[in-house]
């Protein structure tokens, strides 16, 4: 049996840099298009000042769609009504072992990386962690 090694020492070495975000004024229809067109599982939602105020995921969109009455009209529900109003984040210098532990303990699929000013500079998913295993 061979053991896997995580070939990264910090969050900065694991993360995918430069995540894009959704404006808080976006609708569920816009969020759905945004996530699917880019192949993202989640996106940070930002306010007018550019501050992260939450996260919307494909799961949020699917749960919302299931609860919505059937119809083909666009969904103008604000993304802020379906998002998780928290952004779980770590700093770029956070040890890689702590990143993995937080993904497991928080039971989340996306952990965002924020610089000292609170600006989101990266995102870490389980796929990012797997890419660093050997």
N, C-alpha and C positions, 0 to 999 in steps of 0.2 A: 504494500500500500504506500503510495507516495503522498506527501503532504503538499498542499498548495501554499505558495508564499505571495503575500501582497507586496508588489513592487512599487510602493509609494510610501512616503513617510508623512506627507501632509495632505490636507484637503485640496490644496492648490494643485497637487500632482495628480489627483483623481478627477477633479471636476472637468466638465465641459464648459469652456469659457464663453462669455458673451451671450448669456441667455436673453431672449427677447421677452417682452412683456405685453400685457393687454391693458388698455386704459380702463379705468373704472366705469366709464360711460358706455363700454361695449355691451352689446346684447348677447344673449345665449347663442343666437344664430351666428353672430360674428365670432364668438369664442369657438364654436364648433368648427367653423371654416378655418380659423386660425390654427387650431390644434391639428386638425386632420391634414390640411395642406402642407404643414411642416413636419408631420409625423411626430409631434410632441405628445407626451403623456400629461403634461402640466405646464402652466404658465403663471408667472407672478402677475398679480393685478396691482396696478399703480394708480395713485390719485393724481390730481392736476399738478401737484408739486413734484411728481416723480418718486414719491415714497411708496414702498411696498406696503400694501394693506391687506393682502390675502393671496390665496392660490386657488386657481380653478383647474380641475383635472378632468380627464375624459370620463372618469367615473361620476363626477359631479354632474356632467352633462347627461350621461345615460340615466342616472337616477331621476333627474329633473324631467327628462323626456318620458320616462315610465309613469310619472305622477301627473303629467300634463294630459289634458283631454285630447283625443286624437284629432288630427287635422293637418293639412298641408301648408297652412299659412306660416310665414316666418315667426319665429319666437322672439318677441321684443322684450322679454324679461331681462332686466339688468343682470349682468354677470355677478354683480355684488350680492344678489339675492341667493345665488347657488354656491358661491365660493366658500372655502374655508377661511374664516377671518383671522388667520394666523399664518406667519411665514416661519417655518422651522429653518434655522440657519446656523452656520458655523463660520468661523473666520478662516482665511486661507491657511494660516499656520496651525490650525487644529490637527492634532495627530491623526493619521489615517485610521488607526485602531479605534479611536474615539468616534470617527465618522461612521464606521461600520456598526459600532455599538449603538449609536444614536438612531441609525436607520432601523435597527431591530427593536430597540426599546420604544421608540416613538411609533413604530409600525407604520412608517411612511415609505413611499416609493420615490420621493424626491426630497432632497435636502439642499437648500440653497446656500451659497457661499457669499458672505457679505464682507465688504472691506470695513475698516474702522469707522468710516462715515456712515455706514449702513447701506451703502449702494450694493445692489446685488451684482456680483461679478462672475458668478458661475452657478452651475447646478450639478448635483451628484445623484445619479440613479443607480440601481443595482447593476445595470449594464456597465456603467462607468467603473464600478468596483470589479466586476468580472474581467474587464479588459486589462486590469492591472494584476491579475492573478497569473502565476506560472508554476 
